[in-house]
Amino acid sequence: MELTLIPSMWETNQLIVRDLRKEEIEDVQALYLQGSYLGEWDGRTYDSDYITQCFTTGDLPPDGSKDHFKIQVLRMKETNKITGLLTTYHGHPSPEVFYITYFYLDQRLQSQGLGREAMEKLLQCVKEANYTEIRANVAIKNWPALRFWTSLGLDRIQGVFGDRTHDSHSFADIELVKKL
C-alpha cells in the first residue's frame, strides 16, 4: 500500500482543520496544557515543549518517520479561534493503519458536538486515503473519551497496556480499533 497522508487542510460545517503553523505553537501549547487535568487519568506529565516537539520532530512510534506524522489545529470558522488539537500517525503499526495519537477540544466547547463533527469528517478523510483501519489509544480512566470513541465505532479492543494492578496511582491505556 502506498502511504497517503490526510489533507493538510479540511473542513466541517463549523470547523477548519489544518496543519500547525510555526506562529501558532504558543497558542496551541496553551490549549494542550489546558488538557493537563487528563494526567489524573493517564498518569502522564504534560510537557511544556510538547507542541514544539511535535512541530519539529513529531511524536513518533519506535522507528517512526516525521513524514508520517501530522499535527493539526482545529479552528472555528465563524471566529477563527483555535479550539482543538489533533495529532496523527499514518501507517502504524502497519501501512494500512491510521493512528490518532492525541485529540483535544477546548474544555469550554466539549459536549457540543464539535468533536464528533471533526472526527466524522476525519474518518471520511482516512477512508479516502485508503486506510482500512483506524486506532486510538485511550486512558482506561478517561470515561468520557472511551464513550466518545466507542460511539464513533472504535469499539474493538486491540490491547490493554500499562500497569497490571489497580490502585489510585496506577494507569493503563486501551487501544481501540475501527475497521473501515
C-alpha positions in Angstrom: 0.0 0.0 0.0 1.3 3.4 -1.0 1.2 5.7 2.1 -1.2 8.7 1.6 -1.4 11.4 4.1 -4.7 13.0 5.1 -5.1 16.5 3.6 -3.2 19.5 5.1 -6.5 21.3 5.3 -10.0 20.0 5.6 -13.3 21.4 6.8 -16.5 20.5 8.5 -19.7 22.6 8.9 -18.2 24.6 11.8 -14.5 23.9 11.7 -11.4 24.4 9.6 -8.7 21.9 10.4 -5.2 22.4 9.0 -1.5 21.6 9.7 0.0 23.6 12.6 2.0 26.7 11.6 5.0 27.9 13.5 3.3 31.1 14.7 0.5 29.0 16.3 2.8 27.0 18.5 2.5 29.1 21.7 -1.4 29.3 21.5 -1.7 25.5 20.8 0.7 24.7 23.6 -1.6 26.7 26.0 -4.5 24.6 24.7 -2.5 21.4 25.2 -1.7 22.4 28.8 -5.4 23.2 29.4 -5.9 19.4 29.0 -3.2 18.6 31.6 -6.0 17.5 34.0 -6.1 14.3 31.9 -2.9 13.4 33.8 -5.1 12.3 36.6 -6.5 9.6 34.3 -3.5 8.7 32.1 -0.6 9.3 34.5 1.3 11.4 32.0 3.2 14.6 32.9 2.3 17.2 30.4 5.4 18.6 28.7 5.7 22.4 28.3 7.5 21.8 25.0 5.2 19.1 23.5 3.8 21.2 20.7 7.3 22.5 19.6 8.5 18.8 19.7 5.5 17.7 17.5 6.2 20.6 15.1 9.9 19.9 14.8 10.5 16.2 15.2 7.0 14.7 15.7 5.6 12.4 18.4 6.7 9.1 16.8 6.4 5.4 17.4 9.6 3.3 17.6 11.4 3.6 14.2 8.8 6.1 13.1 9.3 8.8 10.5 8.4 12.5 10.8 7.0 12.3 7.3 4.2 10.1 8.6 3.2 12.3 11.5 0.8 15.3 11.4 -0.2 17.9 14.0 -3.3 19.8 13.0 -5.2 22.7 14.6 -9.0 23.0 14.7 -10.4 26.5 14.4 -14.0 27.7 14.5 -15.0 29.0 11.0 -17.0 31.8 12.5 -14.3 33.3 14.8 -11.1 31.7 13.6 -10.4 30.9 17.2 -8.2 27.8 17.9 -10.5 25.3 19.5 -8.7 21.9 19.2 -5.6 19.9 18.5 -5.2 16.6 16.6 -2.0 14.6 16.2 -2.0 11.5 14.0 0.4 9.0 12.6 0.0 7.4 9.2 0.9 3.7 8.8 1.5 2.4 12.3 1.8 -0.3 13.3 1.3 -1.4 9.7 0.9 0.6 6.5 -3.0 0.3 6.3 -3.5 1.7 9.8 -4.2 5.3 10.7 -3.4 6.2 14.3 -4.9 9.0 16.3 -2.3 9.8 18.9 -3.9 12.8 20.6 -7.2 14.7 20.2 -8.2 17.5 22.5 -11.0 20.1 22.2 -11.2 23.2 24.4 -13.0 22.3 27.6 -15.5 25.1 27.1 -16.6 23.5 23.8 -16.7 19.9 24.8 -20.1 18.1 24.7 -21.4 20.4 22.0 -20.9 18.0 19.0 -17.8 19.7 17.6 -15.5 16.7 18.4 -17.9 14.3 16.8 -18.2 16.6 13.8 -14.5 16.8 13.4 -13.9 13.0 13.9 -16.7 12.0 11.5 -15.0 14.1 8.8 -11.6 12.7 9.7 -13.0 9.2 9.3 -14.1 10.2 5.8 -10.6 11.6 5.0 -9.0 8.4 6.3 -11.2 6.2 4.2 -10.5 8.4 1.1 -6.8 7.9 1.8 -7.4 4.1 1.5 -6.6 3.2 5.1 -8.5 0.1 6.2 -8.3 0.6 10.0 -8.2 3.5 12.5 -6.9 3.3 16.0 -6.9 5.4 19.1 -5.1 4.9 22.4 -7.3 6.0 25.4 -6.6 6.0 29.1 -8.9 3.4 30.8 -9.8 6.0 33.5 -10.9 8.5 30.8 -14.5 7.5 30.7 -15.7 10.5 28.6 -13.1 9.7 25.9 -14.0 6.0 26.0 -17.7 6.8 25.4 -16.7 9.3 22.7 -14.5 6.9 20.7 -16.8 3.9 21.0 -19.8 5.9 19.9 -17.8 6.7 16.7 -17.3 3.0 16.1 -13.8 2.5 17.6 -15.3 -0.3 19.7 -12.9 -3.2 19.2 -10.1 -3.6 21.7 -6.7 -4.3 20.2 -4.9 -4.4 23.5 -4.6 -3.1 27.1 -1.2 -1.5 28.1 0.1 -0.2 31.3 0.1 -1.2 35.0 -1.0 -4.7 35.8 -2.6 -3.8 39.2 -5.2 -1.3 40.0 -4.8 1.5 42.6 -5.1 5.2 42.7 -1.5 5.6 41.3 -1.7 3.0 38.5 -2.6 3.7 34.9 -3.4 1.8 31.8 -4.4 2.5 28.2 -6.8 0.7 25.9 -6.2 0.7 22.2 -9.5 1.0 20.3 -9.9 0.0 16.7 -12.4 0.5 13.9 -12.3 -1.3 10.6 -13.0 0.9 7.7 
